[in-house]
Amino acid sequence: MTRRTTDNSEALSAFIGKKAEIDAMLVRLTALSDEHFNAHPDEVTWGHVGTLEHYASLLERITDSAFGEGEHAN
């Protein structure tokens, strides 16, 4: 009986590419956060709060999935 080894080089390459995309997005989000999402304290409105609430809910979906929390908890 011969055993076939699986060549995962294409999958690994795609994985590394997607990881690089995520890393780039995180860098951009961190920079935007460092700039207070381009909101100046004297100009902040409830619209800004709603926008950040939306961003937070999207990120929460990602972190819940990644860490097995929220609706993804075991």
N, C-alpha and C positions, 0 to 999 in steps of 0.2 A: 504494500500500500504506500503510495507516495502522498506526501503532504504538500499542498500548494500554499505558498506564502502569498499574502495579500500585499500588493503594492499600494500603499496609501499616500504616495507622494503628491498626487493631485489634490486629494482631500486636505492634506497638510498644508499645501500651498494656498488653497482657498481659505482654510482656517486662519492662517497667518495674515492673509490679505484682509479678511473681515475684522480680525483683531486690530490691525493697523487702522482701519476705518473707525472703529469704536474709540481707540486711543486718541485719534485726531479730533473726534467729536467731543470727547471729555476735556481735552486741552482747550478747545474753543469755548465750551460751557464754563469751565473754570475761569477763563479770562473774562468772559462776560459777567460772571458772578462777581469777580473781583472789582468790576466796574459798576456794581450794583445794577446790573442789567440795563445800563445806560439811563437810569432814572435818577434825576437830581432831587435831593430831599425836598426842596421847595415846590417841586412840580409833581410829586407822587399823588396819584388819584386811585380811586377804587378800581379803575380799569387796570392799573399796574398790578394791583393785588390779585385781580382775577387772572391776569396773564400768568403771574407766578404760581397761582393755585393750579392752573392748567398744566404748566410745566412740571410742577411737583407731582401731580396725579399721574402723568405719563412716566416720570422717573420711578414713582412708587410701583407701577406695574412691572417695570423692568427689574427693580431690586427685589420685589416679591418673587418674581419668577426665578431670578438668579440665586436667591438664598432660600427658596422653599418656604416663603412666608406668606401671610395674607391668604388669598384664595388658593395659593399654591402650597400651603402648609400640608404636611402629611397628616 
